[in-house]
Amino acid sequence: MKLIIAYIQPHALNEVKQELYKAEVYKLSITNSMGCGQQKGYMEHYRGVEMEVNLLKKVRIEIAVNDNFVKPTVEAIIRGARTGEIGDGKIFILPIEECIRIRTGETGSVAIG
């Protein structure tokens, strides 16, 4: 079992979701986040004052999958989010020690679904 965490551009979210659905990955959690990387932000004028904005809007996607779904899930995220430009995002894959479905008490890979 793995936890896949992806940070992507907000405008890529719909395309990523469509690609995940095509890969039969339906269970995911999405959170708005902010961060910075190689993009380094941009300069903005507010009331005549120049300000550096280096925290940019991102979307964090978390998906818990069984081992056989890791590769299709990662490939779907890449297909949906890749533009070839700096700032496309990152994907992290972490091991999951245990999963428990609260409703039924099922554990392990059965609980992930």
N, C-alpha and C positions, 0 to 999 in steps of 0.2 A: 504494500500500500504506500502511496506517495501523495504528498501535498504539493500541488503545482501553484506557484504564485507568479503572476505576470503583471508587470507594470506596462501600460500601453497609453497611447495618445487617446484622449476622449473621443475624437472624431472617428477612431477606428473601432469603437465598441460594437456598433451594429454589425459590421463586417465580421469581426471576431466571433460574435454570438452565432451568426449564420454558419460560419465554418465549423464551429463546435457542434451545432445541431446536425450538420451533414455528417460529422464524425461520430454521431450518436452519443454525444456528451451533453447531458441536459441539466445536471445539477451543478450550480456554481454560485458563488457569492461575489458581489461587486461592491466596491467601496471607492468613493472619490478620495483622492490623496493629492499631495503636493510634494514636489521634489526637484532636485537639480542634478545635472550630470554634465556631459560634454556640451550641452546647449548653452550653458552659462547664463541663461536669462536674456533680458533685454532692458533698454533704457526707456523710461516713460516720463512724461511731463504731467505733473499734477499741481494745479494752481501756480504755475510758473516755476515750480521747483523740479529739477531733474532727479528722478529716483531710479535706482537699479532694482529691477524685479528679477530675482534669481530663483525663486520658487515657482515652478510652473505646474499647471494643472495636469494631473495624470489620473488614470483609472487603475485600481488594483483589482485583479481577478484572482480568486482562490478556488481551486478545484481539487477535491480529494478523489483519487482514482485508484483502482486496482492496477497492479503492475502491467498487465497486458494493455491498459488504456493510456499509459504514459506517452508512448511515441505518437499515437494518433492525436492525442490532446495537444501536445507541443507543436506538432506539424500544423494543426488547425489554427492555433494561435498565431503562428508565424505567417501562414497564408493570409490571415485576416488583417494583421497589423503591419506587415512589412511594406515600407515605401522606398527603402534604400537610403533614406536620409538620417542624419543624426537625430536621435530622440525617438526612434521607433519603439524602444523599450527594452525590457529585460525579462527573462524567465528564470525562476529559481525552482529547483526540485528538491524536496525534503522528504526524508523517510517519516512514515507515521507509525508510531509504536502500537497504537490500538485505536479502534473506532467502536463506538457503542451507539446503537440506535435506541434512543430513549423510549419511544413508543412500545417497542417489542422486547427490548433487552438483548437483541441480537448483537453479536460482536464480530470483529474481524472484517474480512472482505465481503461477507454477506451484508453487513450493516452499511457499507459504503454504497452498495447497489450497483 
